[in-house]
Amino acid sequence: MKNYVLILLFTLTALLGKAQTMTSQSGDAIIGVWQTDDHKARININRQDSVYYGRLSNAEVSIWQKAKLNLPTGFLGINILRNFKFSGDNRWDGTIYDPKSKNTYQCYLKMNDDGTLKVRGYKGISIFGKSQVWTRVK
């Protein structure tokens, strides 16, 4: 009887560990550098523990020329995407900081089938928000 309980416990532990690994791996799909749709900035998305965040970095239009940002350089390196958690179904929920308006909004990220990232910021209800589509930098 003890052997059956131990085998059941071991099996459950292994299954839970595999489920966490699978969730983490599919949630990691957004990790990387993303170009905003207006090509003014790049966002470097990383994961720390189970939370995702995105830092504002400089944009490059081409190898030879850097884009001029409309933001003061003091904004470079700040986390504009904060506390994003993978919700399943290619969706992450958290907050986004807009350096221009100096406001923080609720936000969700949705990975599109074509590999682009839909970014929707809103206050209260997502229907009253604004969306952008970001492209992964290769």
C-alpha positions in Angstrom: 0.0 0.0 0.0 2.8 2.4 0.9 4.4 1.7 -2.5 1.3 2.7 -4.4 1.0 5.9 -2.5 4.7 6.7 -3.2 4.3 5.9 -6.9 1.1 8.1 -7.0 2.9 10.9 -5.3 5.9 10.7 -7.6 3.7 10.6 -10.7 1.8 13.7 -9.6 5.0 15.6 -8.8 6.4 14.7 -12.2 3.2 15.8 -14.0 3.1 19.1 -12.1 6.7 19.8 -12.8 6.2 19.1 -16.5 3.1 21.3 -16.6 5.0 24.2 -15.1 7.8 23.8 -17.6 5.4 23.7 -20.5 3.7 26.9 -19.3 7.0 28.6 -18.9 8.2 27.6 -22.3 5.1 28.7 -24.1 5.1 31.9 -22.1 8.6 32.6 -23.1 7.5 33.1 -26.7 7.6 36.9 -26.2 11.2 37.0 -24.9 13.3 39.0 -27.4 13.6 42.5 -28.9 10.5 44.0 -30.5 10.2 47.0 -32.8 7.3 49.4 -32.2 5.0 50.0 -35.1 6.1 53.6 -35.5 9.8 52.5 -35.6 10.7 55.0 -32.8 11.9 52.5 -30.2 12.7 48.9 -29.5 11.5 47.0 -26.5 13.7 44.2 -25.0 11.3 41.7 -23.2 12.8 39.4 -20.6 11.5 37.1 -17.9 12.5 37.3 -14.2 11.0 34.3 -12.3 7.5 34.0 -13.7 7.1 37.7 -14.5 7.9 39.4 -17.9 9.0 42.9 -18.3 10.1 45.1 -21.2 12.9 47.8 -21.3 12.9 50.7 -23.7 15.9 50.8 -25.9 17.1 52.8 -28.9 15.8 52.0 -32.3 17.9 51.5 -35.4 16.3 52.2 -38.8 19.2 50.6 -40.6 22.7 49.4 -40.0 24.1 52.8 -41.0 21.7 55.2 -39.4 20.0 55.4 -36.0 16.5 56.7 -35.5 15.9 59.9 -33.7 13.7 59.3 -30.7 11.1 61.9 -29.6 11.8 60.8 -26.0 14.5 62.2 -23.8 17.4 59.8 -23.5 16.7 59.6 -19.8 13.8 57.2 -20.7 16.1 54.7 -22.3 16.5 51.6 -20.2 13.3 52.0 -18.1 10.8 49.2 -17.8 7.7 50.2 -19.8 6.2 46.7 -19.7 5.7 45.6 -16.1 4.5 42.6 -14.2 3.3 40.6 -17.2 2.1 37.1 -16.5 1.3 34.4 -19.0 -2.5 33.8 -19.1 -2.5 31.0 -21.6 -3.8 31.2 -25.2 -0.8 33.3 -26.3 -1.8 36.2 -24.0 0.1 38.0 -21.2 -1.5 40.6 -18.8 0.3 43.4 -17.0 0.8 47.1 -17.2 2.5 49.5 -19.6 4.0 52.9 -18.9 3.7 55.6 -21.5 6.7 58.0 -21.1 5.1 60.7 -23.2 2.0 61.1 -21.0 3.7 59.7 -17.9 0.7 57.4 -17.3 0.5 53.7 -16.5 -2.2 51.6 -18.2 -3.5 48.1 -17.9 -2.2 46.1 -20.9 -2.3 42.8 -22.6 0.1 41.3 -25.1 -1.2 38.8 -27.7 1.0 36.8 -30.0 -0.5 36.8 -33.5 -0.2 33.8 -35.8 2.2 35.7 -38.1 4.7 36.2 -35.2 3.8 39.8 -34.5 2.8 41.0 -31.1 -0.4 42.9 -30.4 0.0 45.4 -27.6 -3.2 46.9 -26.2 -3.1 49.5 -23.4 -6.3 50.7 -21.7 -7.8 52.2 -18.6 -10.7 50.1 -17.1 -12.2 48.3 -20.1 -10.0 47.2 -23.0 -12.6 48.5 -25.5 -11.5 52.0 -24.5 -7.8 51.6 -25.4 -5.2 51.8 -28.0 -3.4 49.0 -29.9 -0.1 48.7 -31.6 1.4 45.8 -33.5 5.1 45.2 -32.7 7.5 43.2 -34.9 10.3 40.9 -33.6 13.8 42.1 -34.4 15.9 39.3 -35.9 
